[in-house]
Amino acid sequence: MAGVEQRVVAADESGMRLDRWFKVHFPGLGFGHLQKLLRSGQIRVDGGRAKSDTRLQANQTIRIPPLGVDEKKSGPLTARTIRDQHDGDVLAQMLLYEDPKVLVFNKPAGLAVQGGSGVSRHVDGMLEAWRNKKGEKPRLVHRLDRDTSGVLVVARTRAAAQALTAAFRERDTKKTYWALVKGVPRKQEDRISTWLVKEQTPDGDKMRVCKHGEPDSDHAVSYYRMIDKAANNLAWLEMEPYTGRTHQLRVHAAHIGHPIIGDPKYFEADQNWEFPGGIQKRLHLHARRIRIPNPSGGILDITAPLPPHMVQTWNLLGFDEASAED
């Protein structure tokens, strides 16, 4: 039997409940056994006693006594690493917050929210694994692009879905995204206002900036502020969509001449621009935070840790997440 282990919490596990962390890493450990180990102080976080609902932070150390169960081998949660996992286990790893009416997940980049052409696995389908005793399946109330990571709110009941959908429709919700863009905007912060229309292309549907009055066009408004920059090559933007149009932030970033790094649809660079070495060519757009009225009462305010590819980029560029605090 192995002895006591000291395990460091990974960056993409920040915000996860302690009991969910053990469920992910040691699925054979029963809830009662875990509670006994916590009550007796055999499991500790950063040397202190903890409870099953303790929220973990990146780089904390978990003391793990001999458990008598096998560890589940798993790395960072990405579209690739979830391929062979059970839907319920994947959702448990993604979970940031839960109460009787709401679930909040940190969706990994590359995982679709809903089904479509060529999509075999998606969050909506996974939610079948979390039907309640009444047979109710959790309901989606908004979407994220497949390649965008971050906060995804899901309703557990029909009434909660109606309340959350109304909050999105009436713009009682504040969504904050983090993006890495090409170049450095001239203004430290600004408002972007355009009209957008969807058009079909050989690479699928794309949104195009158009003139007011063009058939089927919609008004789109976004805000941004620059948090940091890497020389004059790259900038870290905090972006907030006031409206909720398809690909809105991606189109608006490209519209102002600073497309989001790794965007396969809207990134166009001149011939003299080279993709930075050491940065993965993946979309650098993350739904960082959401503030929304909670059907259970009060305000739900949830932050999602960065996905692995953006953690790598932030470390490479020396960006400090603390600099983005209000």
C-alpha positions in Angstrom: 0.0 0.0 0.0 1.3 3.4 -0.9 2.1 5.9 1.8 0.8 9.5 2.2 0.9 11.6 -1.0 1.0 15.4 -1.5 -0.8 16.4 -4.7 -0.8 19.9 -6.2 -4.0 21.2 -7.7 -3.7 21.9 -11.4 -4.6 25.3 -12.9 -7.7 23.9 -14.7 -8.9 22.4 -11.5 -9.2 25.8 -9.7 -12.7 26.3 -8.3 -13.5 22.5 -8.2 -15.1 21.2 -5.0 -12.9 18.9 -3.0 -15.3 15.9 -3.2 -15.6 16.4 -7.0 -11.8 16.4 -7.2 -11.6 13.0 -5.4 -14.4 11.7 -7.6 -12.4 12.6 -10.7 -9.1 11.3 -9.5 -10.2 8.3 -7.3 -13.7 7.3 -8.7 -13.6 4.1 -6.5 -13.5 6.1 -3.2 -16.9 6.1 -1.6 -18.5 9.2 -0.2 -18.8 7.9 3.3 -15.1 6.9 3.3 -14.1 10.3 2.1 -16.2 12.0 4.8 -14.5 9.9 7.5 -11.0 10.8 6.2 -12.0 14.5 6.2 -13.5 14.4 9.7 -10.4 12.7 11.1 -8.1 15.3 9.4 -6.3 12.6 7.3 -7.1 14.6 4.1 -5.9 18.2 4.3 -5.6 21.2 2.0 -2.4 23.3 2.4 -2.0 21.6 5.8 -5.4 22.6 7.1 -8.6 20.7 7.6 -11.1 20.8 4.8 -14.7 19.9 4.0 -16.2 18.1 1.1 -17.5 21.4 -0.4 -14.2 23.2 0.0 -13.4 25.0 -3.3 -9.8 24.3 -4.5 -7.4 26.9 -5.9 -4.6 26.3 -8.3 -1.3 25.2 -6.7 -2.8 24.2 -3.4 -1.5 21.0 -2.0 -3.8 18.1 -1.0 -2.6 15.6 1.5 -3.9 12.1 0.4 -3.6 9.2 2.9 -3.6 5.6 1.7 -7.1 5.1 0.2 -7.1 1.5 -0.9 -8.5 2.4 -4.3 -7.0 2.8 -7.7 -6.3 6.2 -9.1 -7.8 7.3 -12.3 -5.2 8.4 -14.8 -6.2 11.8 -16.2 -4.5 14.9 -17.5 -5.9 18.4 -18.1 -9.5 18.3 -19.3 -9.5 19.0 -23.1 -11.5 17.7 -26.0 -8.8 15.1 -26.5 -8.6 13.8 -22.9 -12.4 13.5 -22.5 -12.8 11.3 -25.5 -12.7 8.0 -23.6 -14.3 9.2 -20.3 -17.9 8.6 -19.2 -20.2 11.6 -19.7 -21.0 11.9 -16.0 -17.3 11.9 -15.1 -16.5 14.6 -17.7 -19.3 16.8 -16.3 -18.0 16.3 -12.8 -14.6 17.5 -13.9 -16.1 20.6 -15.6 -18.3 21.6 -12.6 -17.6 24.9 -11.0 -20.8 25.5 -9.0 -24.0 23.7 -8.2 -27.2 24.3 -6.2 -30.7 22.8 -6.4 -31.5 25.0 -9.5 -28.3 25.8 -11.3 -25.1 24.1 -12.6 -22.1 26.0 -13.8 -19.4 24.3 -15.9 -16.0 25.3 -17.2 -16.4 24.1 -20.8 -13.1 23.0 -22.4 -12.1 24.4 -25.8 -13.0 22.1 -28.6 -16.1 20.6 -26.9 -19.3 21.6 -28.7 -22.3 22.8 -26.6 -24.9 21.4 -28.9 -25.0 18.8 -31.7 -24.6 19.7 -35.4 -23.0 18.5 -38.6 -20.0 16.3 -37.8 -20.5 16.7 -34.0 -20.8 13.3 -32.2 -20.3 14.5 -28.6 -21.5 17.7 -27.0 -22.5 19.1 -23.6 -26.3 18.9 -24.3 -25.9 15.2 -25.0 -23.7 14.6 -21.9 -26.4 16.2 -19.7 -28.5 13.0 -20.2 -26.2 11.4 -17.7 -27.3 13.9 -15.0 -31.1 13.5 -15.2 -32.6 13.9 -11.7 -34.9 11.4 -9.9 -37.9 12.9 -11.6 -36.3 12.3 -15.0 -35.6 15.9 -15.7 -32.5 16.6 -17.8 -30.6 19.8 -17.1 -31.3 22.5 -19.7 -29.0 24.8 -21.7 -29.8 28.5 -21.4 -27.0 30.0 -23.5 -24.2 28.8 -25.7 -20.4 29.1 -26.3 -18.6 28.6 -29.6 -17.0 25.1 -29.8 -13.5 26.5 -29.7 -14.3 29.0 -26.9 -13.7 27.8 -23.3 -15.2 29.0 -20.1 -18.3 29.6 -18.0 -21.4 27.8 -19.2 -24.6 28.1 -17.1 -27.1 25.2 -17.1 -30.6 25.1 -15.5 -31.6 22.0 -13.4 -35.3 22.7 -13.6 -37.8 24.1 -16.1 -38.6 27.1 -13.9 -34.9 27.9 -13.5 -34.4 27.7 -17.2 -37.2 30.2 -17.7 -35.7 32.6 -15.2 -32.2 32.3 -16.5 -33.3 32.7 -20.2 -35.2 35.8 -19.2 -32.1 37.2 -17.5 -30.1 36.7 -20.7 -32.9 38.2 -22.9 -33.3 41.2 -20.7 -29.6 41.8 -20.3 -29.5 41.4 -16.6 -26.4 39.3 -17.1 -22.8 40.5 -17.3 -20.4 38.2 -19.2 -16.7 38.9 -19.2 -14.3 37.3 -21.7 -10.5 37.2 -21.9 -8.9 37.3 -25.3 -5.4 37.5 -26.7 -5.3 39.6 -29.9 -2.9 40.5 -32.6 -1.3 43.9 -32.2 -2.1 46.6 -29.6 -5.3 48.7 -29.8 -4.7 52.4 -30.0 -7.4 53.0 -27.3 -7.0 51.6 -23.8 -10.7 50.9 -23.8 -13.6 51.4 -26.2 -17.1 50.5 -27.4 -17.5 48.7 -30.7 -20.9 49.1 -32.5 -21.7 47.5 -35.8 -24.4 45.7 -37.8 -23.8 42.0 -38.5 -25.2 39.5 -40.9 -24.7 35.8 -41.3 -23.5 34.5 -44.7 -22.6 31.0 -45.9 -19.0 30.3 -47.0 -17.1 27.2 -48.1 -15.8 27.1 -44.5 -19.3 27.2 -43.0 -21.4 30.1 -41.7 -19.6 33.4 -40.9 -20.7 36.7 -39.6 -19.9 39.8 -41.7 -20.0 43.5 -40.7 -22.6 45.2 -42.9 -24.5 48.4 -43.2 -27.6 49.4 -41.3 -30.7 48.2 -43.1 -29.1 45.2 -44.9 -31.7 42.3 -44.8 -31.4 40.0 -41.8 -28.8 42.1 -40.1 -28.6 42.6 -36.4 -27.1 45.4 -34.2 -24.1 44.2 -32.1 -22.4 46.1 -29.3 -19.2 45.1 -27.5 -16.9 46.7 -25.0 -13.2 46.1 -24.3 -10.4 47.2 -22.1 -6.7 46.3 -22.5 -5.2 44.6 -19.4 -1.7 44.0 -20.6 0.4 43.8 -23.7 3.5 42.0 -25.0 5.6 44.7 -26.7 3.5 45.9 -29.7 2.8 42.4 -30.9 0.0 41.0 -28.7 -2.5 42.4 -26.3 -4.6 40.8 -23.5 -8.2 42.2 -23.7 -11.1 41.9 -21.4 -14.2 41.9 -23.6 -17.8 42.2 -22.7 -20.6 41.5 -25.2 -23.6 43.8 -24.6 -25.6 42.0 -27.3 -25.4 38.3 -27.9 -24.8 37.7 -31.6 -23.1 34.7 -33.1 -19.3 35.1 -33.1 -19.8 38.6 -31.9 -16.5 39.2 -30.0 -14.5 37.4 -32.7 -15.9 39.5 -35.5 -15.6 42.7 -33.5 -11.9 42.0 -32.6 -11.1 41.5 -36.3 -13.2 44.6 -37.2 -11.0 46.9 -35.2 -7.9 45.4 -36.7 -6.9 43.1 -33.8 -8.2 39.6 -34.5 -8.1 37.0 -31.8 -5.1 34.7 -31.9 -5.8 31.3 -33.2 -9.2 32.2 -34.7 -9.7 29.9 -37.7 -12.5 32.0 -39.2 -11.7 35.6 -38.6 -7.9 35.9 -38.2 -6.2 37.5 -41.2 -2.6 38.7 -40.9 -0.3 40.5 -43.3 2.6 38.7 -44.9 5.1 40.2 -42.5 3.4 39.0 -39.4 4.6 35.7 -37.9 2.7 33.5 -35.4 4.5 33.8 -32.1 6.7 30.8 -31.2 5.7 28.7 -28.3 2.0 29.7 -28.6 -0.5 27.0 -29.7 -2.5 27.9 -32.8 -5.8 27.6 -31.0 -8.5 30.1 -30.3 -7.5 32.4 -27.4 -10.9 33.3 -26.2 -12.2 32.4 -22.8 -15.5 33.1 -21.0 -13.9 34.2 -17.8 -16.7 35.3 -15.6 -20.5 35.6 -15.4 -22.7 37.5 -13.1 -26.4 36.6 -13.3 -29.5 36.6 -11.0 -29.7 33.2 -9.4 -33.1 31.6 -9.5 -32.3 30.3 -6.0 -31.8 34.0 -4.8 -29.0 36.5 -4.9 -26.5 37.0 -7.7 -24.5 34.1 -9.2 -20.9 35.3 -9.7 -18.7 32.6 -11.1 -15.1 32.7 -12.5 -13.6 30.0 -14.7 -9.8 29.2 -14.8 -8.1 29.5 -18.1 -7.8 26.4 -20.4 -4.3 24.8 -20.6 -3.3 26.3 -23.9 -4.0 29.9 -22.6 -2.3 29.1 -19.3 0.8 28.2 -21.3 0.5 31.4 -23.3 0.0 33.6 -20.2 3.1 32.0 -18.6 5.1 32.5 -21.8 4.2 36.2 -22.0 4.5 36.9 -18.3 0.9 38.0 -17.9 -0.3 38.1 -14.3 -4.0 37.2 -13.8 -4.1 39.4 -10.7 -3.7 42.5 -12.9 -7.2 41.9 -14.3 -8.9 42.3 -10.9 -11.5 45.0 -10.6 
